[in-house]
Amino acid sequence: MLKTAPVNHRIVGSENVPISSLCFFITDHNPAHNIASTNSVTPLNNIPPERSIFGLPHPYRFSSLDKKVSYDFVPAWQQGDKKGRRSSPLFIHITAFTDNQGQARYRPLLLLLPVQFLPSKAQLAVSVDKTFVGNVPLPTNYKTISTFLSTYFTKC
C-alpha cells in the first residue's frame, strides 16, 4: 500500500503528501456504485455526492460494471425543463509573478462565492447510461470545498 502520493501525482507541489490526507470520497463512490449496480435510487443511496457542490453535471464511470452514472441539475419549477449545468462556486486562476531573484513563479488565486447553490425547488436527476433512474436531494453546504481549500491550499 502506498504511504505517499507518487511523484507524478503531486498535489500543490509537494512530493510527500501522505495518502491518509487525500480524500478519496468513498461516501460519494459507494452510493453511485450502488445506483449503477441496481439501476435505481433507493433510500440507501438517496444522497447527493459531496463533490457535486464543485459543479454539475457530476459523472462517474465504473469500468468494473461498464456503466456510467451522472448527477445532473434539473430545474423543478417548470415541466419539461432540460438538464442544465451549474458552474463551480470556486474559481481558480493561476497567477504568474516574479520572485526576489527574478525567477518566474506561479500561484493559484482562489475565489469562493458561497451563494445558494441551486434554486430551492431544484433537484439532482440521476441517470445510468443516460437512462433516468431517480432524483436525489441537492447538496446543501460548502463543507467539502472548505475542506479542500484548508487541506491543499494553506501553504502555497
VMD Tcl script that builds the backbone (N, CA, C; Angstrom):
set m [mol new atoms 468]
animate dup $m
set s [atomselect $m all]
$s set {name element resname resid chain x y z} {
  {N N MET 1 A 0.838 -1.183 0.000}
  {CA C MET 1 A 0.000 0.000 0.000}
  {C C MET 1 A 0.879 1.241 0.000}
  {N N LEU 2 A 0.469 2.251 -0.793}
  {CA C LEU 2 A 1.235 3.486 -0.873}
  {C C LEU 2 A 1.123 4.288 0.413}
  {N N LYS 3 A 2.238 4.846 0.850}
  {CA C LYS 3 A 2.221 5.699 2.029}
  {C C LYS 3 A 2.252 7.175 1.650}
  {N N THR 4 A 2.759 7.498 0.466}
  {CA C THR 4 A 2.733 8.871 -0.033}
  {C C THR 4 A 2.277 8.856 -1.487}
  {N N ALA 5 A 1.832 9.999 -1.957}
  {CA C ALA 5 A 1.402 10.107 -3.348}
  {C C ALA 5 A 2.611 9.942 -4.261}
  {N N PRO 6 A 2.471 9.213 -5.369}
  {CA C PRO 6 A 3.581 9.087 -6.327}
  {C C PRO 6 A 3.994 10.461 -6.844}
  {N N VAL 7 A 5.246 10.591 -7.260}
  {CA C VAL 7 A 5.790 11.873 -7.697}
  {C C VAL 7 A 4.954 12.471 -8.821}
  {N N ASN 8 A 4.467 11.640 -9.751}
  {CA C ASN 8 A 3.691 12.171 -10.863}
  {C C ASN 8 A 2.232 12.447 -10.478}
  {N N HIS 9 A 1.883 12.295 -9.199}
  {CA C HIS 9 A 0.553 12.603 -8.699}
  {C C HIS 9 A 0.649 13.605 -7.550}
  {N N ARG 10 A 1.532 14.564 -7.683}
  {CA C ARG 10 A 1.742 15.528 -6.613}
  {C C ARG 10 A 0.579 16.489 -6.487}
  {N N ILE 11 A 0.370 16.981 -5.289}
  {CA C ILE 11 A -0.678 17.949 -5.013}
  {C C ILE 11 A -0.027 19.217 -4.485}
  {N N VAL 12 A -0.283 20.333 -5.120}
  {CA C VAL 12 A 0.249 21.632 -4.738}
  {C C VAL 12 A 1.765 21.587 -4.556}
  {N N GLY 13 A 2.437 20.906 -5.460}
  {CA C GLY 13 A 3.885 20.942 -5.483}
  {C C GLY 13 A 4.601 20.105 -4.446}
  {N N SER 14 A 3.916 19.288 -3.664}
  {CA C SER 14 A 4.575 18.503 -2.628}
  {C C SER 14 A 4.684 17.047 -3.037}
  {N N GLU 15 A 5.875 16.474 -2.915}
  {CA C GLU 15 A 6.071 15.061 -3.258}
  {C C GLU 15 A 5.678 14.142 -2.115}
  {N N ASN 16 A 5.593 14.647 -0.910}
  {CA C ASN 16 A 5.402 13.787 0.255}
  {C C ASN 16 A 4.070 14.011 0.958}
  {N N VAL 17 A 3.009 14.096 0.188}
  {CA C VAL 17 A 1.680 14.229 0.779}
  {C C VAL 17 A 1.238 12.842 1.240}
  {N N PRO 18 A 0.995 12.642 2.539}
  {CA C PRO 18 A 0.564 11.317 2.994}
  {C C PRO 18 A -0.767 10.916 2.362}
  {N N ILE 19 A -0.865 9.658 1.945}
  {CA C ILE 19 A -2.097 9.153 1.345}
  {C C ILE 19 A -3.274 9.363 2.294}
  {N N SER 20 A -3.039 9.248 3.587}
  {CA C SER 20 A -4.128 9.402 4.554}
  {C C SER 20 A -4.752 10.795 4.503}
  {N N SER 21 A -4.016 11.789 3.970}
  {CA C SER 21 A -4.578 13.134 3.892}
  {C C SER 21 A -5.343 13.372 2.595}
  {N N LEU 22 A -5.291 12.425 1.665}
  {CA C LEU 22 A -6.019 12.573 0.411}
  {C C LEU 22 A -7.444 12.066 0.596}
  {N N CYS 23 A -8.415 12.864 0.193}
  {CA C CYS 23 A -9.819 12.464 0.331}
  {C C CYS 23 A -10.246 11.692 -0.908}
  {N N PHE 24 A -10.564 10.435 -0.752}
  {CA C PHE 24 A -10.995 9.626 -1.885}
  {C C PHE 24 A -12.511 9.570 -1.994}
  {N N PHE 25 A -13.233 10.207 -1.104}
  {CA C PHE 25 A -14.673 10.363 -1.177}
  {C C PHE 25 A -15.412 9.043 -1.368}
  {N N ILE 26 A -15.133 8.090 -0.481}
  {CA C ILE 26 A -15.848 6.823 -0.530}
  {C C ILE 26 A -17.340 7.049 -0.295}
  {N N THR 27 A -17.676 8.130 0.424}
  {CA C THR 27 A -19.095 8.429 0.653}
  {C C THR 27 A -19.781 8.858 -0.645}
  {N N ASP 28 A -19.038 9.298 -1.636}
  {CA C ASP 28 A -19.590 9.586 -2.961}
  {C C ASP 28 A -19.604 8.330 -3.826}
  {N N HIS 29 A -18.522 7.585 -3.781}
  {CA C HIS 29 A -18.367 6.412 -4.641}
  {C C HIS 29 A -19.407 5.335 -4.357}
  {N N ASN 30 A -19.581 4.979 -3.099}
  {CA C ASN 30 A -20.441 3.833 -2.770}
  {C C ASN 30 A -21.901 4.013 -3.183}
  {N N PRO 31 A -22.548 5.147 -2.886}
  {CA C PRO 31 A -23.927 5.303 -3.366}
  {C C PRO 31 A -24.023 5.297 -4.902}
  {N N ALA 32 A -23.077 5.950 -5.577}
  {CA C ALA 32 A -23.106 5.963 -7.042}
  {C C ALA 32 A -22.897 4.554 -7.599}
  {N N HIS 33 A -22.001 3.789 -6.987}
  {CA C HIS 33 A -21.768 2.406 -7.425}
  {C C HIS 33 A -23.017 1.566 -7.197}
  {N N ASN 34 A -23.683 1.792 -6.070}
  {CA C ASN 34 A -24.917 1.070 -5.776}
  {C C ASN 34 A -26.000 1.402 -6.809}
  {N N ILE 35 A -26.089 2.666 -7.189}
  {CA C ILE 35 A -27.052 3.070 -8.216}
  {C C ILE 35 A -26.719 2.389 -9.541}
  {N N ALA 36 A -25.444 2.355 -9.899}
  {CA C ALA 36 A -25.032 1.698 -11.145}
  {C C ALA 36 A -25.342 0.205 -11.106}
  {N N SER 37 A -25.166 -0.416 -9.946}
  {CA C SER 37 A -25.406 -1.859 -9.811}
  {C C SER 37 A -26.884 -2.219 -9.890}
  {N N THR 38 A -27.736 -1.360 -9.317}
  {CA C THR 38 A -29.164 -1.684 -9.219}
  {C C THR 38 A -30.031 -0.947 -10.231}
  {N N ASN 39 A -29.444 0.034 -10.928}
  {CA C ASN 39 A -30.203 0.881 -11.859}
  {C C ASN 39 A -31.384 1.569 -11.186}
  {N N SER 40 A -31.212 1.942 -9.914}
  {CA C SER 40 A -32.292 2.631 -9.212}
  {C C SER 40 A -31.746 3.437 -8.041}
  {N N VAL 41 A -32.520 4.450 -7.667}
  {CA C VAL 41 A -32.230 5.237 -6.478}
  {C C VAL 41 A -33.082 4.660 -5.355}
  {N N THR 42 A -32.425 4.236 -4.283}
  {CA C THR 42 A -33.113 3.638 -3.141}
  {C C THR 42 A -32.863 4.506 -1.910}
  {N N PRO 43 A -33.541 4.254 -0.796}
  {CA C PRO 43 A -33.264 5.045 0.416}
  {C C PRO 43 A -31.799 4.990 0.852}
  {N N LEU 44 A -31.084 3.904 0.556}
  {CA C LEU 44 A -29.680 3.789 0.949}
  {C C LEU 44 A -28.751 4.669 0.122}
  {N N ASN 45 A -29.117 4.952 -1.121}
  {CA C ASN 45 A -28.237 5.761 -1.964}
  {C C ASN 45 A -28.881 7.080 -2.378}
  {N N ASN 46 A -29.902 7.500 -1.642}
  {CA C ASN 46 A -30.619 8.727 -1.959}
  {C C ASN 46 A -29.950 9.944 -1.324}
  {N N ILE 47 A -28.670 10.126 -1.646}
  {CA C ILE 47 A -27.909 11.268 -1.129}
  {C C ILE 47 A -27.109 11.883 -2.277}
  {N N PRO 48 A -26.928 13.202 -2.252}
  {CA C PRO 48 A -26.122 13.803 -3.315}
  {C C PRO 48 A -24.640 13.547 -3.057}
  {N N PRO 49 A -23.841 13.407 -4.094}
  {CA C PRO 49 A -22.396 13.303 -3.890}
  {C C PRO 49 A -21.873 14.590 -3.255}
  {N N GLU 50 A -21.002 14.461 -2.261}
  {CA C GLU 50 A -20.442 15.645 -1.607}
  {C C GLU 50 A -19.735 16.550 -2.613}
  {N N ARG 51 A -19.049 15.939 -3.573}
  {CA C ARG 51 A -18.277 16.718 -4.541}
  {C C ARG 51 A -19.141 17.412 -5.590}
  {N N SER 52 A -20.437 17.119 -5.628}
  {CA C SER 52 A -21.285 17.785 -6.622}
  {C C SER 52 A -21.392 19.281 -6.344}
  {N N ILE 53 A -21.017 19.714 -5.138}
  {CA C ILE 53 A -21.004 21.139 -4.813}
  {C C ILE 53 A -19.954 21.885 -5.645}
  {N N PHE 54 A -19.002 21.153 -6.250}
  {CA C PHE 54 A -17.994 21.760 -7.114}
  {C C PHE 54 A -18.550 22.089 -8.497}
  {N N GLY 55 A -19.750 21.628 -8.824}
  {CA C GLY 55 A -20.366 21.928 -10.114}
  {C C GLY 55 A -21.070 20.712 -10.690}
  {N N LEU 56 A -21.983 20.983 -11.607}
  {CA C LEU 56 A -22.782 19.924 -12.225}
  {C C LEU 56 A -22.735 20.071 -13.740}
  {N N PRO 57 A -22.856 18.976 -14.485}
  {CA C PRO 57 A -23.144 17.610 -14.046}
  {C C PRO 57 A -21.950 16.985 -13.324}
  {N N HIS 58 A -22.245 15.939 -12.589}
  {CA C HIS 58 A -21.238 15.239 -11.801}
  {C C HIS 58 A -21.261 13.762 -12.232}
  {N N PRO 59 A -20.355 13.358 -13.142}
  {CA C PRO 59 A -20.399 11.999 -13.686}
  {C C PRO 59 A -19.470 11.018 -12.971}
  {N N TYR 60 A -19.815 9.754 -13.061}
  {CA C TYR 60 A -18.986 8.635 -12.587}
  {C C TYR 60 A -18.922 7.604 -13.703}
  {N N ARG 61 A -17.806 6.930 -13.816}
  {CA C ARG 61 A -17.673 5.814 -14.746}
  {C C ARG 61 A -17.142 4.631 -13.965}
  {N N PHE 62 A -17.867 3.523 -14.008}
  {CA C PHE 62 A -17.463 2.312 -13.305}
  {C C PHE 62 A -17.056 1.269 -14.335}
  {N N SER 63 A -15.751 1.126 -14.541}
  {CA C SER 63 A -15.273 0.178 -15.547}
  {C C SER 63 A -15.610 -1.256 -15.157}
  {N N SER 64 A -15.677 -1.541 -13.848}
  {CA C SER 64 A -15.993 -2.905 -13.409}
  {C C SER 64 A -17.420 -3.301 -13.794}
  {N N LEU 65 A -18.309 -2.325 -13.924}
  {CA C LEU 65 A -19.706 -2.597 -14.291}
  {C C LEU 65 A -20.000 -2.185 -15.734}
  {N N ASP 66 A -19.045 -1.511 -16.379}
  {CA C ASP 66 A -19.229 -0.958 -17.714}
  {C C ASP 66 A -20.470 -0.062 -17.754}
  {N N LYS 67 A -20.572 0.822 -16.737}
  {CA C LYS 67 A -21.712 1.731 -16.633}
  {C C LYS 67 A -21.245 3.120 -16.254}
  {N N LYS 68 A -22.063 4.093 -16.626}
  {CA C LYS 68 A -21.821 5.489 -16.265}
  {C C LYS 68 A -23.018 6.002 -15.480}
  {N N VAL 69 A -22.734 6.717 -14.397}
  {CA C VAL 69 A -23.769 7.342 -13.584}
  {C C VAL 69 A -23.526 8.844 -13.646}
  {N N SER 70 A -24.601 9.606 -13.812}
  {CA C SER 70 A -24.465 11.054 -13.860}
  {C C SER 70 A -25.519 11.708 -12.972}
  {N N TYR 71 A -25.062 12.687 -12.205}
  {CA C TYR 71 A -25.949 13.525 -11.397}
  {C C TYR 71 A -26.045 14.855 -12.140}
  {N N ASP 72 A -27.264 15.229 -12.518}
  {CA C ASP 72 A -27.471 16.429 -13.314}
  {C C ASP 72 A -28.442 17.375 -12.619}
  {N N PHE 73 A -28.306 18.645 -12.949}
  {CA C PHE 73 A -29.212 19.674 -12.439}
  {C C PHE 73 A -30.455 19.697 -13.319}
  {N N VAL 74 A -31.626 19.567 -12.693}
  {CA C VAL 74 A -32.891 19.660 -13.411}
  {C C VAL 74 A -33.787 20.644 -12.673}
  {N N PRO 75 A -34.048 21.813 -13.247}
  {CA C PRO 75 A -34.959 22.745 -12.586}
  {C C PRO 75 A -36.333 22.095 -12.421}
  {N N ALA 76 A -36.946 22.284 -11.268}
  {CA C ALA 76 A -38.219 21.606 -10.979}
  {C C ALA 76 A -39.422 22.533 -11.091}
  {N N TRP 77 A -39.188 23.810 -11.386}
  {CA C TRP 77 A -40.311 24.730 -11.358}
  {C C TRP 77 A -41.102 24.763 -12.670}
  {N N GLN 78 A -40.584 24.156 -13.742}
  {CA C GLN 78 A -41.329 24.106 -14.998}
  {C C GLN 78 A -41.291 22.691 -15.551}
  {N N GLN 79 A -42.406 22.243 -16.034}
  {CA C GLN 79 A -42.467 20.916 -16.633}
  {C C GLN 79 A -41.682 20.931 -17.949}
  {N N GLY 80 A -40.968 19.854 -18.196}
  {CA C GLY 80 A -40.244 19.726 -19.453}
  {C C GLY 80 A -38.889 20.390 -19.481}
  {N N ASP 81 A -38.414 20.905 -18.343}
  {CA C ASP 81 A -37.082 21.514 -18.318}
  {C C ASP 81 A -36.026 20.471 -18.646}
  {N N LYS 82 A -35.039 20.899 -19.405}
  {CA C LYS 82 A -33.951 20.000 -19.771}
  {C C LYS 82 A -32.856 20.071 -18.718}
  {N N LYS 83 A -31.929 19.120 -18.800}
  {CA C LYS 83 A -30.794 19.119 -17.890}
  {C C LYS 83 A -29.989 20.393 -18.093}
  {N N GLY 84 A -29.413 20.863 -17.000}
  {CA C GLY 84 A -28.622 22.072 -17.076}
  {C C GLY 84 A -27.270 21.900 -16.429}
  {N N ARG 85 A -26.492 22.944 -16.503}
  {CA C ARG 85 A -25.179 22.962 -15.870}
  {C C ARG 85 A -25.229 23.916 -14.693}
  {N N ARG 86 A -24.364 23.651 -13.734}
  {CA C ARG 86 A -24.153 24.596 -12.633}
  {C C ARG 86 A -22.660 24.730 -12.487}
  {N N SER 87 A -22.156 25.900 -12.789}
  {CA C SER 87 A -20.716 26.099 -12.685}
  {C C SER 87 A -20.296 26.030 -11.227}
  {N N SER 88 A -19.030 25.805 -11.040}
  {CA C SER 88 A -18.484 25.719 -9.693}
  {C C SER 88 A -18.505 27.084 -9.021}
  {N N PRO 89 A -18.810 27.134 -7.729}
  {CA C PRO 89 A -18.716 28.393 -6.999}
  {C C PRO 89 A -17.265 28.722 -6.629}
  {N N LEU 90 A -16.343 27.805 -6.954}
  {CA C LEU 90 A -14.920 28.002 -6.677}
  {C C LEU 90 A -14.207 28.332 -7.985}
  {N N PHE 91 A -13.628 29.513 -8.042}
  {CA C PHE 91 A -12.889 29.931 -9.219}
  {C C PHE 91 A -11.402 29.820 -8.914}
  {N N ILE 92 A -10.648 29.243 -9.842}
  {CA C ILE 92 A -9.202 29.074 -9.675}
  {C C ILE 92 A -8.514 29.696 -10.878}
  {N N HIS 93 A -7.571 30.580 -10.591}
  {CA C HIS 93 A -6.802 31.238 -11.641}
  {C C HIS 93 A -5.328 31.113 -11.275}
  {N N ILE 94 A -4.525 30.643 -12.199}
  {CA C ILE 94 A -3.085 30.537 -11.958}
  {C C ILE 94 A -2.459 31.885 -12.316}
  {N N THR 95 A -1.787 32.472 -11.339}
  {CA C THR 95 A -1.209 33.798 -11.485}
  {C C THR 95 A 0.308 33.706 -11.590}
  {N N ALA 96 A 0.885 34.394 -12.559}
  {CA C ALA 96 A 2.344 34.445 -12.720}
  {C C ALA 96 A 2.884 35.671 -11.997}
  {N N PHE 97 A 4.029 35.509 -11.361}
  {CA C PHE 97 A 4.704 36.642 -10.730}
  {C C PHE 97 A 6.198 36.363 -10.735}
  {N N THR 98 A 6.972 37.359 -10.378}
  {CA C THR 98 A 8.424 37.220 -10.323}
  {C C THR 98 A 8.864 37.310 -8.871}
  {N N ASP 99 A 9.689 36.351 -8.427}
  {CA C ASP 99 A 10.157 36.380 -7.044}
  {C C ASP 99 A 11.331 37.342 -6.897}
  {N N ASN 100 A 11.911 37.403 -5.696}
  {CA C ASN 100 A 13.009 38.346 -5.399}
  {C C ASN 100 A 14.258 38.100 -6.225}
  {N N GLN 101 A 14.427 36.866 -6.722}
  {CA C GLN 101 A 15.598 36.539 -7.538}
  {C C GLN 101 A 15.322 36.697 -9.031}
  {N N GLY 102 A 14.175 37.231 -9.383}
  {CA C GLY 102 A 13.841 37.440 -10.789}
  {C C GLY 102 A 13.317 36.195 -11.491}
  {N N GLN 103 A 13.048 35.135 -10.733}
  {CA C GLN 103 A 12.541 33.893 -11.314}
  {C C GLN 103 A 11.019 33.954 -11.466}
  {N N ALA 104 A 10.515 33.379 -12.547}
  {CA C ALA 104 A 9.065 33.300 -12.750}
  {C C ALA 104 A 8.495 32.266 -11.792}
  {N N ARG 105 A 7.432 32.614 -11.128}
  {CA C ARG 105 A 6.739 31.721 -10.194}
  {C C ARG 105 A 5.246 31.779 -10.505}
  {N N TYR 106 A 4.553 30.764 -10.061}
  {CA C TYR 106 A 3.117 30.666 -10.315}
  {C C TYR 106 A 2.406 30.253 -9.034}
  {N N ARG 107 A 1.280 30.852 -8.785}
  {CA C ARG 107 A 0.466 30.535 -7.609}
  {C C ARG 107 A -0.998 30.500 -8.014}
  {N N PRO 108 A -1.762 29.650 -7.334}
  {CA C PRO 108 A -3.206 29.677 -7.602}
  {C C PRO 108 A -3.857 30.835 -6.848}
  {N N LEU 109 A -4.742 31.495 -7.521}
  {CA C LEU 109 A -5.567 32.532 -6.903}
  {C C LEU 109 A -6.969 31.939 -6.847}
  {N N LEU 110 A -7.515 31.817 -5.637}
  {CA C LEU 110 A -8.799 31.143 -5.457}
  {C C LEU 110 A -9.856 32.109 -4.956}
  {N N LEU 111 A -11.064 31.965 -5.500}
  {CA C LEU 111 A -12.186 32.790 -5.081}
  {C C LEU 111 A -13.393 31.878 -4.915}
  {N N LEU 112 A -13.936 31.841 -3.711}
  {CA C LEU 112 A -15.128 31.059 -3.428}
  {C C LEU 112 A -16.303 32.006 -3.260}
  {N N LEU 113 A -17.355 31.769 -4.018}
  {CA C LEU 113 A -18.584 32.559 -3.922}
  {C C LEU 113 A -19.662 31.660 -3.316}
  {N N PRO 114 A -19.772 31.639 -1.987}
  {CA C PRO 114 A -20.691 30.709 -1.319}
  {C C PRO 114 A -22.136 31.217 -1.299}
  {N N VAL 115 A -22.762 31.200 -2.446}
  {CA C VAL 115 A -24.168 31.600 -2.553}
  {C C VAL 115 A -25.032 30.343 -2.590}
  {N N GLN 116 A -26.336 30.529 -2.628}
  {CA C GLN 116 A -27.220 29.365 -2.737}
  {C C GLN 116 A -26.837 28.624 -4.008}
  {N N PHE 117 A -26.544 27.321 -3.876}
  {CA C PHE 117 A -26.000 26.538 -4.992}
  {C C PHE 117 A -27.006 26.376 -6.123}
  {N N LEU 118 A -28.216 26.006 -5.800}
  {CA C LEU 118 A -29.285 25.826 -6.791}
  {C C LEU 118 A -30.591 26.347 -6.213}
  {N N PRO 119 A -31.566 26.631 -7.061}
  {CA C PRO 119 A -32.871 27.063 -6.538}
  {C C PRO 119 A -33.450 26.005 -5.598}
  {N N SER 120 A -34.192 26.448 -4.608}
  {CA C SER 120 A -34.692 25.525 -3.582}
  {C C SER 120 A -35.602 24.431 -4.140}
  {N N LYS 121 A -36.268 24.666 -5.256}
  {CA C LYS 121 A -37.152 23.644 -5.815}
  {C C LYS 121 A -36.441 22.703 -6.781}
  {N N ALA 122 A -35.163 22.950 -7.032}
  {CA C ALA 122 A -34.412 22.105 -7.960}
  {C C ALA 122 A -34.089 20.763 -7.315}
  {N N GLN 123 A -33.617 19.840 -8.111}
  {CA C GLN 123 A -33.222 18.518 -7.645}
  {C C GLN 123 A -32.118 17.986 -8.549}
  {N N LEU 124 A -31.466 16.927 -8.116}
  {CA C LEU 124 A -30.465 16.279 -8.950}
  {C C LEU 124 A -31.100 15.050 -9.580}
  {N N ALA 125 A -31.078 15.001 -10.888}
  {CA C ALA 125 A -31.584 13.833 -11.607}
  {C C ALA 125 A -30.429 12.870 -11.793}
  {N N VAL 126 A -30.673 11.598 -11.508}
  {CA C VAL 126 A -29.642 10.579 -11.614}
  {C C VAL 126 A -29.941 9.704 -12.822}
  {N N SER 127 A -28.929 9.484 -13.641}
  {CA C SER 127 A -29.097 8.602 -14.790}
  {C C SER 127 A -27.986 7.565 -14.808}
  {N N VAL 128 A -28.334 6.393 -15.292}
  {CA C VAL 128 A -27.366 5.318 -15.508}
  {C C VAL 128 A -27.346 5.067 -17.009}
  {N N ASP 129 A -26.187 5.245 -17.615}
  {CA C ASP 129 A -26.056 5.114 -19.069}
  {C C ASP 129 A -27.129 5.902 -19.807}
  {N N LYS 130 A -27.334 7.145 -19.391}
  {CA C LYS 130 A -28.263 8.109 -19.989}
  {C C LYS 130 A -29.735 7.763 -19.804}
  {N N THR 131 A -30.044 6.773 -18.954}
  {CA C THR 131 A -31.431 6.440 -18.638}
  {C C THR 131 A -31.747 6.957 -17.238}
  {N N PHE 132 A -32.767 7.797 -17.118}
  {CA C PHE 132 A -33.159 8.369 -15.830}
  {C C PHE 132 A -33.579 7.252 -14.870}
  {N N VAL 133 A -33.035 7.297 -13.627}
  {CA C VAL 133 A -33.389 6.268 -12.627}
  {C C VAL 133 A -33.949 6.863 -11.345}
  {N N GLY 134 A -33.929 8.183 -11.181}
  {CA C GLY 134 A -34.487 8.798 -9.976}
  {C C GLY 134 A -33.847 10.126 -9.651}
  {N N ASN 135 A -34.325 10.720 -8.574}
  {CA C ASN 135 A -33.815 12.009 -8.105}
  {C C ASN 135 A -33.182 11.861 -6.731}
  {N N VAL 136 A -32.235 12.735 -6.443}
  {CA C VAL 136 A -31.655 12.820 -5.104}
  {C C VAL 136 A -31.699 14.279 -4.674}
  {N N PRO 137 A -31.636 14.547 -3.369}
  {CA C PRO 137 A -31.665 15.938 -2.890}
  {C C PRO 137 A -30.451 16.728 -3.369}
  {N N LEU 138 A -30.525 18.020 -3.208}
  {CA C LEU 138 A -29.423 18.910 -3.581}
  {C C LEU 138 A -28.303 18.854 -2.557}
  {N N PRO 139 A -27.045 19.139 -2.973}
  {CA C PRO 139 A -26.003 19.346 -1.973}
  {C C PRO 139 A -26.368 20.596 -1.184}
  {N N THR 140 A -26.115 20.587 0.117}
  {CA C THR 140 A -26.626 21.675 0.943}
  {C C THR 140 A -25.571 22.582 1.569}
  {N N ASN 141 A -24.298 22.192 1.543}
  {CA C ASN 141 A -23.321 23.072 2.193}
  {C C ASN 141 A -21.989 23.045 1.463}
  {N N TYR 142 A -21.141 23.962 1.866}
  {CA C TYR 142 A -19.832 24.131 1.228}
  {C C TYR 142 A -18.701 23.484 2.023}
  {N N LYS 143 A -19.028 22.578 2.932}
  {CA C LYS 143 A -18.015 21.936 3.767}
  {C C LYS 143 A -16.939 21.238 2.924}
  {N N THR 144 A -17.326 20.569 1.857}
  {CA C THR 144 A -16.373 19.848 1.013}
  {C C THR 144 A -15.368 20.808 0.380}
  {N N ILE 145 A -15.848 21.937 -0.108}
  {CA C ILE 145 A -14.938 22.923 -0.704}
  {C C ILE 145 A -14.049 23.539 0.376}
  {N N SER 146 A -14.612 23.841 1.546}
  {CA C SER 146 A -13.806 24.396 2.644}
  {C C SER 146 A -12.715 23.427 3.067}
  {N N THR 147 A -13.042 22.147 3.140}
  {CA C THR 147 A -12.048 21.129 3.493}
  {C C THR 147 A -10.967 21.058 2.429}
  {N N PHE 148 A -11.358 21.076 1.166}
  {CA C PHE 148 A -10.407 21.067 0.055}
  {C C PHE 148 A -9.453 22.250 0.160}
  {N N LEU 149 A -9.995 23.432 0.393}
  {CA C LEU 149 A -9.159 24.625 0.484}
  {C C LEU 149 A -8.218 24.587 1.677}
  {N N SER 150 A -8.720 24.171 2.834}
  {CA C SER 150 A -7.870 24.167 4.030}
  {C C SER 150 A -6.851 23.030 3.998}
  {N N THR 151 A -7.134 21.958 3.256}
  {CA C THR 151 A -6.205 20.829 3.187}
  {C C THR 151 A -5.089 21.061 2.188}
  {N N TYR 152 A -5.414 21.581 1.018}
  {CA C TYR 152 A -4.439 21.637 -0.066}
  {C C TYR 152 A -3.884 23.025 -0.369}
  {N N PHE 153 A -4.492 24.070 0.159}
  {CA C PHE 153 A -4.060 25.411 -0.215}
  {C C PHE 153 A -3.689 26.285 0.979}
  {N N THR 154 A -3.276 25.703 2.081}
  {CA C THR 154 A -2.903 26.513 3.226}
  {C C THR 154 A -1.456 27.002 3.125}
  {N N LYS 155 A -0.609 26.278 2.388}
  {CA C LYS 155 A 0.820 26.650 2.312}
  {C C LYS 155 A 1.265 26.733 0.871}
  {N N CYS 156 A 0.631 27.549 0.080}
  {CA C CYS 156 A 1.036 27.688 -1.334}
  {C C CYS 156 A 2.184 28.675 -1.456}
}
mol reanalyze $m
mol bondsrecalc $m
mol representation Tube
mol addrep $m
